[in-house]
Amino acid sequence: MRQIILDTETTGLEPAQGHRIIEIGLVELQNRRPTGRTFHCYLNPERPVDEGAKAVHGLGDEFLAGQPKFATVADDFIAFIRGAELIAHNANFDVGFLDHELGRLPEKLLIADLAKVTDSLDLARKLHPGQRNSLDALCKRYAVDNSNREYHGALLDARLLADVYLAMTGGQGTLVLRADGHLPNAATDRPQRPRPTVTVPIVLATAQEQALHEAMLDRVTKASKGSCVFRTLP
């Protein structure tokens, strides 16, 4: 099972208003394990970045002007995600922008033509209804270290989301098959170690201790008007 964790940064909020992608970060998982393969690029959006967006990701016009355009990296991007499950936080946002960029190409592709999409935000809301489910909140909830996240960054956020997603869905991560195709049994598959022989000493009460015990039972019998349980036992 091949999964790709995705994050993007943009010039603003709405592709319909001409906003564009300026950064893409992808992290590959194979059978729920990071492979070490990533895809990362900054992009020239061919338009200014909104000040509100710049405050989030810190990427300005001068830096982005020297970066490649989306059409230049499109083939590598498509090859990286094709046939995988694409996982993004608030996926409609990222997919909307990617569809807009792909639609500018001669092929007029959509993300749905290339990959299945899973929204980790929807998953988080089902697992934690009524709670904050931003990436920062989930990092805190699942003890994922995001202390280096001064600004949003596509590759950094994709790596954080990979850790969060694996933690959220971790119940399935331990189902590792044995060589014979059966699930491991904690009771029978664990190596058996011989138990050491332990001799338990038997310590008898002394005559004085027995006398004190009987005296205590006499007081209990008197206080309970003859209902001392210890004296009724066989």
C-alpha positions as CSV (number, residue, x, y, z in Angstrom):
1,M,0.0,0.0,0.0
2,R,1.6,3.2,-1.2
3,Q,0.5,6.5,0.5
4,I,1.7,10.0,-0.2
5,I,1.3,12.7,2.5
6,L,0.7,16.1,0.9
7,D,0.9,19.7,1.8
8,T,1.0,22.9,-0.2
9,E,1.5,26.6,0.4
10,T,-0.2,29.2,-1.8
11,T,-0.4,32.9,-2.6
12,G,-3.9,33.2,-1.1
13,L,-7.0,31.3,-0.3
14,E,-8.9,31.0,-3.6
15,P,-7.7,29.6,-6.9
16,A,-10.8,31.1,-8.5
17,Q,-9.4,34.5,-7.7
18,G,-6.1,33.7,-9.5
19,H,-4.1,32.5,-6.5
20,R,-1.5,29.9,-7.2
21,I,0.6,27.3,-5.5
22,I,4.1,28.4,-4.3
23,E,5.3,25.2,-2.5
24,I,4.6,21.5,-2.6
25,G,5.8,18.9,-0.1
26,L,5.2,15.2,-0.4
27,V,6.3,12.3,1.9
28,E,6.0,8.7,0.7
29,L,4.8,5.8,3.0
30,Q,4.9,2.2,1.9
31,N,2.9,-0.2,4.0
32,R,2.6,2.5,6.7
33,R,6.3,3.0,6.9
34,P,8.2,6.1,5.7
35,T,10.4,5.2,2.7
36,G,12.7,8.2,2.9
37,R,11.5,9.4,-0.5
38,T,10.2,13.0,-0.6
39,F,9.2,15.5,-3.3
40,H,9.7,19.2,-2.6
41,C,9.7,22.3,-4.7
42,Y,9.1,26.0,-4.5
43,L,7.2,27.5,-7.4
44,N,7.0,30.9,-9.2
45,P,3.3,31.8,-9.0
46,E,3.6,34.6,-11.6
47,R,1.7,36.9,-9.3
48,P,2.2,38.6,-5.9
49,V,1.7,36.8,-2.6
50,D,-1.0,38.2,-0.4
51,E,0.4,39.7,2.9
52,G,-1.9,37.4,4.9
53,A,-0.5,34.3,3.2
54,K,3.1,35.6,3.6
55,A,2.5,36.0,7.3
56,V,1.7,32.2,7.5
57,H,4.5,30.7,5.3
58,G,7.1,33.6,5.2
59,L,7.7,33.2,1.4
60,G,8.0,36.5,-0.5
61,D,7.8,37.6,-4.1
62,E,11.5,38.2,-4.6
63,F,12.5,34.6,-3.5
64,L,9.7,33.0,-5.5
65,A,10.5,34.9,-8.7
66,G,13.6,32.8,-9.1
67,Q,11.8,29.4,-8.7
68,P,10.5,27.1,-11.5
69,K,6.9,27.3,-12.8
70,F,4.5,24.5,-12.1
71,A,4.6,23.3,-15.7
72,T,8.3,22.6,-15.3
73,V,7.9,20.2,-12.3
74,A,4.5,18.8,-13.3
75,D,5.8,15.6,-14.8
76,D,7.9,14.7,-11.7
77,F,5.0,15.6,-9.4
78,I,2.5,13.5,-11.4
79,A,4.9,10.5,-11.5
80,F,5.4,10.8,-7.7
81,I,1.7,10.6,-6.8
82,R,0.3,8.5,-9.6
83,G,-1.6,5.4,-8.3
84,A,-1.1,6.2,-4.6
85,E,-3.5,7.3,-1.8
86,L,-3.0,11.0,-1.3
87,I,-3.5,12.2,2.3
88,A,-3.8,15.9,3.1
89,H,-5.2,17.9,6.0
90,N,-8.2,19.8,4.7
91,A,-7.7,18.0,1.4
92,N,-10.3,20.1,-0.5
93,F,-8.0,23.1,-0.2
94,D,-4.9,21.4,-1.5
95,V,-6.7,19.4,-4.2
96,G,-8.6,22.5,-5.4
97,F,-5.3,24.4,-6.0
98,L,-3.6,21.3,-7.6
99,D,-6.6,20.8,-9.9
100,H,-6.3,24.4,-10.9
101,E,-2.6,24.0,-11.7
102,L,-3.1,20.7,-13.6
103,G,-5.9,22.3,-15.5
104,R,-3.5,24.9,-16.9
105,L,-1.5,22.1,-18.6
106,P,-2.4,20.8,-22.1
107,E,-3.5,17.4,-20.6
108,K,-6.1,19.1,-18.4
109,L,-5.7,16.5,-15.6
110,L,-7.4,16.3,-12.2
111,I,-6.0,14.9,-9.0
112,A,-8.8,12.3,-9.1
113,D,-7.3,11.0,-12.4
114,L,-4.1,10.3,-10.6
115,A,-4.7,9.3,-7.0
116,K,-7.3,8.4,-4.4
117,V,-7.7,11.3,-1.9
118,T,-8.1,10.9,1.9
119,D,-8.7,14.0,4.1
120,S,-6.9,13.6,7.5
121,L,-9.0,16.5,8.9
122,D,-12.2,14.5,8.3
123,L,-10.6,11.5,10.0
124,A,-9.5,13.7,13.0
125,R,-13.0,15.2,13.4
126,K,-14.5,11.7,13.5
127,L,-12.0,10.5,16.1
128,H,-12.1,13.8,18.2
129,P,-15.5,15.4,17.7
130,G,-15.9,18.8,19.2
131,Q,-12.2,19.3,19.7
132,R,-9.6,21.4,17.9
133,N,-8.1,19.3,15.0
134,S,-5.6,21.6,13.4
135,L,-2.2,20.1,12.6
136,D,-0.7,21.9,15.6
137,A,-3.5,20.6,17.9
138,L,-3.0,17.1,16.6
139,C,0.7,17.3,17.1
140,K,0.1,18.2,20.7
141,R,-2.5,15.5,21.2
142,Y,-0.3,12.8,19.7
143,A,3.0,14.0,21.2
144,V,4.5,14.9,17.7
145,D,7.3,17.4,18.1
146,N,6.6,20.5,16.1
147,S,8.8,22.9,18.0
148,N,10.7,23.9,14.8
149,R,7.5,25.1,13.1
150,E,8.0,28.8,13.2
151,Y,6.3,29.2,9.8
152,H,4.1,26.8,7.8
153,G,6.3,24.9,5.3
154,A,5.0,22.3,2.8
155,L,7.6,19.6,3.4
156,L,7.9,20.2,7.1
157,D,4.1,20.1,7.5
158,A,3.9,16.9,5.3
159,R,6.4,15.2,7.6
160,L,4.5,16.3,10.7
161,L,1.2,15.1,9.2
162,A,2.8,11.8,8.3
163,D,3.6,11.3,12.0
164,V,0.2,12.4,13.1
165,Y,-1.6,10.2,10.6
166,L,0.3,7.1,11.6
167,A,-0.4,7.9,15.2
168,M,-4.2,8.5,14.5
169,T,-4.4,5.2,12.6
170,G,-1.9,3.3,14.7
171,G,-4.3,0.5,15.7
172,Q,-3.6,-1.2,12.4
173,G,0.2,-0.7,12.5
174,T,0.9,-3.7,14.7
175,L,-0.8,-6.4,12.6
176,V,2.4,-8.0,11.4
177,L,2.0,-11.5,9.9
178,R,4.3,-14.4,10.9
179,A,6.2,-16.3,8.2
180,D,3.4,-18.9,8.1
181,G,0.8,-16.3,7.3
182,H,-0.9,-16.2,10.8
183,L,-1.2,-13.3,13.2
184,P,1.2,-13.5,16.2
185,N,-0.3,-14.7,19.5
186,A,1.1,-12.9,22.5
187,A,0.5,-15.9,24.7
188,T,2.0,-18.7,22.5
189,D,4.6,-16.9,20.3
190,R,6.5,-15.3,23.1
191,P,9.8,-17.2,23.9
192,Q,9.2,-19.3,27.0
193,R,11.7,-19.1,29.8
194,P,12.0,-21.7,32.5
195,R,10.6,-20.5,35.8
196,P,13.0,-20.6,38.8
197,T,12.0,-22.9,41.6
198,V,11.1,-20.9,44.7
199,T,10.9,-22.4,48.2
200,V,8.3,-20.6,50.4
201,P,9.1,-20.9,54.1
202,I,6.2,-21.7,56.4
203,V,6.3,-19.7,59.6
204,L,4.1,-20.9,62.5
205,A,2.7,-18.7,65.2
206,T,4.3,-18.9,68.6
207,A,2.3,-19.9,71.7
208,Q,2.3,-16.3,72.9
209,E,1.0,-15.1,69.4
210,Q,-1.7,-17.7,69.5
211,A,-2.8,-16.6,73.0
212,L,-3.0,-12.9,71.9
213,H,-5.0,-14.0,68.8
214,E,-7.5,-15.9,71.0
215,A,-7.8,-12.9,73.4
216,M,-8.6,-10.7,70.4
217,L,-11.3,-13.1,69.2
218,D,-12.8,-13.2,72.7
219,R,-13.2,-9.4,72.5
220,V,-14.7,-9.6,69.0
221,T,-17.1,-12.3,70.1
222,K,-18.3,-10.2,73.0
223,A,-18.7,-7.0,71.0
224,S,-20.6,-8.9,68.2
225,K,-22.7,-10.7,70.7
226,G,-21.5,-14.1,69.7
227,S,-21.2,-13.4,65.9
228,C,-17.5,-13.7,65.5
229,V,-17.0,-15.0,62.0
230,F,-13.6,-16.5,62.7
231,R,-15.1,-18.8,65.3
232,T,-17.8,-20.1,63.0
233,L,-15.3,-21.2,60.3
234,P,-14.7,-25.0,60.1
